[in-house]
Amino acid sequence: MKLLTIVIPMYNMERYIDQCLTSLIIPEGMERMEVLVVNDGSKDRSSEIAHQYETRYPQTFRVIDKENGNYGSCINRGLKEATGKYIRILDADDFYETANLSAFLDFLATVDLDMVFTEFRRTDAEGRPGKRTRVLRSPGKTYGVRDLYRPRLHMAMHCATYRTELLRHIGYVQTEGISYTDHEWVFWPMAMIKSWQYFPRVIYNYRLGREGQTVNPEVLARSMPQAMQGMLVTVRQYEQLKPELDADSRGYLLSRLVERAKFVYKAYLLRQHNVLRERMQELVQFDKTLAELSPDTYRATAAIRVHILCFPYYYVQRWRDSGYDSDLLGIRLKRK
């Protein structure tokens, strides 16, 4: 049995996959890892490059070539085939902090936890380091679900390493066929953990700014219906799970839903993406569906705000009160 499985979803990443996989080559301890590169029907040289690593390091790297099924299908395939005690994800255009990886494996060998929270660093398109996450937790101390959101952590897929059997026990399946499902990795599973610790080093380098990236403003504007669809999947999960969860787990899930909703409302109402101005009906329908599916979440999102001259402005609630008049909202925002 391996200590850690790293799942790498890959589609047409020939430009970045070499740096991604090279970042996993460490002087000692590679035999403790398995790296599952799940090739999602790439049409470039991505699979060829990945297979070169499989040939050089067969005890660690394995390439799984499959038909295209989008991001979630790669995660599901990786989880199905994982043999590691722990599991985490690495996107093919990102890379790990090689210098810290051996120490992380040493740490995993000494603990028996449901989840380990690690730091990540943003980089530019060329991989140059930028802002690092800030974690207000004590290394070596074991925490529970409540400690995930009080005070709130910057929660992202890049941070989470799970005990593999936890995901299998709860029957975790990531949504397939649409983009923007990475947030599911830190939604439902997080509510099920009983113990976690903070490992105080950067493991993940998150590349931003490359052409075609899903967080690119133009790509995001085209794909916002998928982002909303993905959020509503988690809203339904919350409502299904809620009767079985304790207060801390419900509180965590609700806090995540509000963060995800903020991403949606901000894109449309604060007009980061001009193309969305002509598509406000999408947000209106989303808001009505949210109110119908989950009154809890709908009420909680009324607290979404921006600060203008140090004063909070609850723009989602103002928009609702105006009868979904986005132009009126824009005028108010400009005057404050």
Secondary structure as GFF3:
##gff-version 3
##sequence-region A 1 336
A	DSSP	beta_strand	2	10	.	.	.	ID=ss1
A	DSSP	alpha_helix	17	22	.	.	.	ID=ss2
A	DSSP	three_ten_helix	30	32	.	.	.	ID=ss3
A	DSSP	beta_strand	33	40	.	.	.	ID=ss4
A	DSSP	alpha_helix	46	56	.	.	.	ID=ss5
A	DSSP	beta_strand	61	66	.	.	.	ID=ss6
A	DSSP	alpha_helix	71	81	.	.	.	ID=ss7
A	DSSP	beta_strand	84	89	.	.	.	ID=ss8
A	DSSP	beta_strand	95	96	.	.	.	ID=ss9
A	DSSP	alpha_helix	98	108	.	.	.	ID=ss10
A	DSSP	beta_strand	115	123	.	.	.	ID=ss11
A	DSSP	beta_strand	129	132	.	.	.	ID=ss12
A	DSSP	three_ten_helix	145	148	.	.	.	ID=ss13
A	DSSP	three_ten_helix	157	159	.	.	.	ID=ss14
A	DSSP	beta_strand	160	163	.	.	.	ID=ss15
A	DSSP	alpha_helix	164	169	.	.	.	ID=ss16
A	DSSP	three_ten_helix	182	186	.	.	.	ID=ss17
A	DSSP	alpha_helix	188	191	.	.	.	ID=ss18
A	DSSP	beta_strand	196	207	.	.	.	ID=ss19
A	DSSP	alpha_helix	217	241	.	.	.	ID=ss20
A	DSSP	three_ten_helix	242	244	.	.	.	ID=ss21
A	DSSP	alpha_helix	247	269	.	.	.	ID=ss22
A	DSSP	three_ten_helix	274	279	.	.	.	ID=ss23
A	DSSP	alpha_helix	280	293	.	.	.	ID=ss24
A	DSSP	alpha_helix	295	301	.	.	.	ID=ss25
A	DSSP	beta_strand	306	308	.	.	.	ID=ss26
A	DSSP	beta_strand	311	313	.	.	.	ID=ss27
A	DSSP	alpha_helix	315	321	.	.	.	ID=ss28
A	DSSP	alpha_helix	326	335	.	.	.	ID=ss29
###
